[in-house]
Amino acid sequence: MTDGTRARGQLLYPLVYVASLTLVALSSISLAALGHGHVINAAMDVALGDDQAIVRGFVESNLTSADLEGGLVLADRRLMLEPLLADLVRRHGYRDVAIVLPRPSGALAASSDGRSAVAVTDGTIDALSGGHPNSQVVPGDAIGASQPSLTEAIPVVQGANVRLVFQIRRDATPILVRADEALRDVVIVTLSAAVVLAALLYTIFRAANSRLRKQEAQLADSRQRDPLTGLLNHGAAVAALTELVEVARGDDTSIGIALVDIDNFRLLNDVHGSSVGDQALLTVADALQPDAEGWIVLARFGPDEFMAIAPTAVARDLPAAAQRVRSRLESSHVALLGSDPLPVTVSVGIAYFPFHAGSVTELISAATTALAEAKASGGNEVSIADAWTSEPRAPHSTFDVLQGLVLAIDRKDRYTKLHSEDVAAYALFLAARLGLPDEMQESLRIAALLHDVGKIGIPDDILRKPGRLTPYEYEIVKQHVALGDLLVRGVPNVEQIREGVRYHHERWDGQGYMVGLAGDNIPLIARILSVADSFSAMTTNRPYRKALPAERALEELRSVAGTQLDPHLVDVFALGIETDPSAPLPGATRSASLLWKPTARAA
């Protein structure tokens, strides 16, 4: 909302309030005036009705047909009627009564005070011509009296003709007093109602104005919030970061930012739909919240990215916080209807101002570069911008063949490298329990580390697909053993290692791939790798399901002993995992220096 729109909105309520009060005031004045007039008219109608009955009785008692037909022209009749009219005045409190003849218009026939002439009102003239009674209040100065009068004209009609008109004047003061009292009461009531209404309108408008301001604040806040997670959105995060960088530059302090990206998010959306993608976003947002108290800003920075901004006091804790987020995600998942739950992993890139950048753009760029490095390792990794790298990297030219293949695996898929390390640990553990010679164990170590190296040739959208593979996709994946066989030709003891790489997906019952070997015809190195590979696959988070507990995985191994796996090797391995205190359990930290130790080149 612009400042002009907000100002107009703030001005609108006072204007409406004043307009409402003005309307109430005008309505009160009109109501009072109408009430005053209605009271006078009602009193006049009552008086006129009463006087009509009095005149009717007077005519019936004191006038004859000759009086009516002749128009009371005889003087003796006038002298007889005047005392009767005077008595009428005394008994009913009139000021005076006069009988007016229709011809000539306004001629006096008789009066209560014996006057020879009388002031004929307009109402009397109307009654003479129309034959309808009427009444009106006449001001005192208009009739030569000090007090206003109520003048009534009551015609006496015989047949279709007006014979006489009784003009009666009475004191109008009582009527006007009652009208004024009614006016006063109406004014008091309406003013009281107006005060109450004004207070009510004030309360309503004040509440409405307060609610409008609150809604404006909520609207402004909602424009800065991501509707799904409720976190700040990209624009709000950049604005906050810009301000914080300027403050840090002025105070000579530092801030840190972490970009958190959901691994394989595009594939997750493509395979399972946007609703599952939303679940993944909410899962990561929940995993970030426990550490948010120490951060200045936590925002959804992109479709699958979050940004955390930390002040100087906790900036150094960002890598540890990122690791804690990854640990929380290990116990979380995205639930799917009728399918295994999907694990959620993140890659994190961290950069610091002013150590890695001198501006907001450079700082975001440094964090983005670190994030790309974490994702290049296959994801589920935390990477800090180059200036914070603790160990220098050796140039690729110094790697031997094994290390070059390791680098290729790590760059292609982080899961494949970690899985290979687990397989090597389990395979060496089984080999030791079988009492195999050192040379065999060395070949087994290399074969285990490289058994999935052929996966560097599998397309990413298949290798990292967060769901079950189609038959066509599975056929592509199966080719990794043949490609791996070609890639390991440069390592020592190549023949034995190639057997492990090429045949580790053969089955004890002959239903495996690529050749279809069965039983003891499968080389021992490949049979050992099959047991270790199966156990690692079940106890490691996969893109399409959560890891199984070790106990459940051993049950699964025993269930396929004799069909998929060598039953003797399964028994030895399972017993060792369950009883040997030094057994390499799932989730344990592997000694990378032992697994990836240098290997002499073949002669």
Secondary structure as UniProt FT lines:
FT   HELIX           3..62
FT   HELIX           65..70
FT   HELIX           75..92
FT   STRAND          94..101
FT   TURN            102..106
FT   STRAND          107..111
FT   TURN            112..113
FT   HELIX           122..130
FT   STRAND          134..138
FT   HELIX           140..142
FT   TURN            143..144
FT   STRAND          149..158
FT   TURN            159..160
FT   STRAND          161..171
FT   HELIX           173..222
FT   TURN            223..224
FT   TURN            227..229
FT   HELIX           234..251
FT   STRAND          255..262
FT   TURN            263..264
FT   HELIX           265..272
FT   HELIX           274..288
FT   HELIX           289..294
FT   STRAND          297..302
FT   TURN            303..304
FT   STRAND          305..310
FT   HELIX           312..315
FT   TURN            316..317
FT   HELIX           318..330
FT   STRAND          334..336
FT   TURN            337..338
FT   STRAND          339..342
FT   STRAND          346..353
FT   TURN            354..356
FT   HELIX           360..376
FT   TURN            377..378
FT   STRAND          382..384
FT   HELIX           386..388
FT   HELIX           396..398
FT   HELIX           401..412
FT   HELIX           414..434
FT   HELIX           438..450
FT   TURN            451..452
FT   HELIX           453..457
FT   HELIX           460..463
FT   HELIX           471..478
FT   HELIX           480..487
FT   HELIX           488..490
FT   HELIX           494..503
FT   TURN            504..505
FT   TURN            508..509
FT   HELIX           519..521
FT   HELIX           524..539
FT   TURN            543..544
FT   HELIX           550..560
FT   TURN            562..564
FT   HELIX           567..579
FT   TURN            581..582
FT   TURN            586..587
FT   HELIX           592..595
//
